[in-house]
Amino acid sequence: MTAGAAARAGAEAGLRLTPEGCLRWWPGPAAAGRCSRPVCGTGTLFLYAKTKGELLLLVQNAKYVEALERGRADAESVPGVLDAVMAIVRPIVECNRVQIDNGRTYLREMVFGDPEEPRHGAALAVVAQTEEAMAAALRRDERVTEGDAVTLAHIVSAVTFLSMAVSVNMALSVEEIVRDIRRQVDVLLPD
């Protein structure tokens, strides 16, 4: 097995662990001690990720890419600017809230991790792609210039990040978080 194939196999095993809650231990004991159905050894996973944070990035980056692709596709069929932006935001919030602790840890790792580390860099690339998709939706409004669209998309990204990450929102549902983000983004857009 090549190194690339082995890394993919490790990532896939990590992805299979996630739905069973096997990665909910962040930042507690090893997954093998908490997982009802282990599919690979902890050593195998940590061969491709040196820390728990890197492992979470390895597992979650692919899910965030899928969420972004769903959001982009949804936004294409939505006529209004605000609705198109929120079509991009919603699947990302849904992805983040599957396991709230992991979602918040992912955001912390993405923001405060070493951007030169490949998994952290990949997470930041997803953010950049998300902001590009939002900027494209914002440019549908002819009053929004290219530069303003980029700036507004960055602000929407920050609003989304904070709404998902702050402790006071831990108990909120996806709907409540999306509603909160929508309310804030609506204020930003031209009347």
C-alpha positions in Angstrom: 0.0 0.0 0.0 1.4 3.4 -0.9 1.7 6.2 1.7 -1.1 8.1 0.0 -3.4 5.1 0.0 -2.5 4.4 3.7 -3.3 8.0 4.6 -6.7 7.8 2.8 -7.4 4.6 4.6 -6.6 6.2 7.9 -8.8 9.2 7.1 -11.7 7.0 6.0 -11.3 5.0 9.3 -11.4 8.2 11.2 -14.5 9.3 9.2 -16.2 6.0 10.1 -15.5 6.6 13.8 -17.2 10.0 13.9 -20.9 8.9 13.6 -20.5 6.5 16.4 -19.3 9.3 18.6 -15.8 7.8 18.9 -14.2 11.2 18.6 -16.3 12.9 21.2 -13.6 12.4 23.7 -11.9 15.7 22.8 -9.7 16.4 24.7 -10.0 13.3 26.9 -8.8 9.7 26.8 -7.9 7.7 23.7 -10.7 6.8 21.2 -10.2 3.1 21.7 -11.3 3.5 25.3 -14.6 5.1 24.4 -15.6 3.7 21.1 -18.3 1.0 21.0 -17.2 -0.1 17.5 -13.5 0.6 16.8 -12.6 0.2 13.2 -8.9 0.9 13.4 -6.3 1.2 16.1 -5.5 4.5 17.6 -1.9 4.1 16.6 -3.0 3.9 12.9 -4.9 7.2 13.2 -2.0 8.9 14.9 0.4 7.8 12.3 -1.2 10.4 10.0 -2.1 13.0 12.6 0.4 13.8 15.4 -2.1 15.5 17.8 -5.8 15.1 18.5 -6.4 18.5 16.8 -4.7 17.3 13.6 -6.8 14.1 13.7 -10.0 16.1 14.0 -8.9 18.3 11.1 -8.1 15.2 9.1 -11.5 13.8 9.7 -13.5 17.0 9.5 -11.9 18.9 6.5 -13.6 16.5 4.0 -16.9 17.0 5.7 -16.6 20.8 5.5 -15.7 20.5 1.8 -18.9 18.5 1.2 -20.9 21.0 3.2 -19.5 23.9 1.1 -20.3 22.0 -2.2 -23.9 21.5 -1.0 -24.2 25.1 -0.1 -22.8 26.3 -3.5 -25.2 24.1 -5.3 -28.1 25.3 -3.2 -27.1 28.9 -3.7 -27.2 28.6 -7.5 -30.9 28.0 -7.4 -31.8 30.7 -4.9 -32.6 34.1 -6.4 -32.1 36.5 -3.5 -28.7 37.6 -2.3 -29.3 37.1 1.4 -31.0 33.7 0.7 -28.1 32.7 -1.5 -25.5 33.6 1.2 -27.5 31.7 3.8 -27.8 28.7 1.4 -24.0 28.5 1.6 -23.9 29.1 5.4 -26.6 26.5 6.4 -24.8 23.3 5.5 -21.6 24.5 7.1 -23.5 25.2 10.4 -25.2 21.7 10.1 -21.7 20.1 9.6 -20.3 22.0 12.6 -23.2 21.0 14.9 -23.2 17.2 14.2 -21.0 16.9 17.3 -20.9 20.3 19.0 -17.7 19.8 21.0 -15.8 18.5 17.9 -17.2 21.4 15.9 -16.0 24.0 18.3 -12.6 22.2 18.6 -12.3 22.1 14.8 -12.9 25.9 14.7 -10.3 26.5 17.4 -7.7 24.3 15.6 -8.5 26.0 12.3 -8.0 29.5 13.7 -5.1 29.0 16.1 -3.2 26.1 14.5 -0.1 26.4 12.4 -1.2 27.5 8.9 1.9 25.8 7.5 0.8 22.4 8.8 -1.1 20.7 5.9 -4.4 19.9 7.7 -4.6 23.4 9.2 -3.8 24.9 5.8 -6.5 22.7 4.2 -9.1 24.0 6.8 -8.1 27.6 6.0 -8.5 26.8 2.3 -12.1 25.7 2.9 -12.7 29.0 4.6 -11.2 30.9 1.7 -13.4 28.9 -0.8 -16.4 29.5 1.4 -15.7 33.3 1.3 -15.3 33.1 -2.5 -18.7 31.4 -2.8 -20.3 34.0 -0.5 -18.6 36.9 -2.5 -20.0 35.5 -5.7 -23.5 35.4 -4.2 -23.1 39.0 -2.8 -22.0 40.3 -6.3 -25.5 39.4 -7.6 -26.5 42.7 -6.1 -25.2 45.3 -8.6 -24.7 47.8 -5.8 -22.1 45.6 -4.2 -18.6 46.2 -5.7 -16.0 43.4 -6.1 -14.0 44.8 -3.2 -17.1 45.2 -1.0 -18.3 41.6 -1.8 -14.9 40.2 -0.7 -15.0 42.3 2.5 -18.7 41.4 3.3 -17.9 37.7 2.7 -15.1 37.9 5.2 -17.4 39.5 7.7 -20.1 36.9 7.1 -17.5 34.2 7.6 -16.4 35.8 10.9 -20.1 36.1 12.1 -20.6 32.5 11.2 -17.5 31.4 13.0 -18.4 33.3 16.2 -22.0 32.1 16.1 -20.8 28.5 16.0 -17.9 28.8 18.4 -19.0 30.9 21.4 -19.9 29.0 24.5 -23.2 30.8 25.1 -24.5 29.2 21.8 -23.6 25.6 22.7 -27.2 24.7 23.4 -28.6 26.4 20.3 -30.0 24.3 17.5 -28.9 24.6 13.9 -32.1 26.6 13.2 -31.4 29.1 16.0 -27.8 29.6 14.9 -28.7 30.0 11.2 -31.4 32.5 12.3 -28.9 34.5 14.4 -26.4 34.6 11.5 -29.1 35.6 9.0 -30.2 38.5 11.3 -26.6 39.8 11.5 -25.9 39.4 7.8 -29.2 41.1 6.9 -28.0 44.2 8.7 -24.8 44.2 6.6 -26.4 44.1 3.2 -27.6 47.2 1.3 -31.3 48.0 1.5 
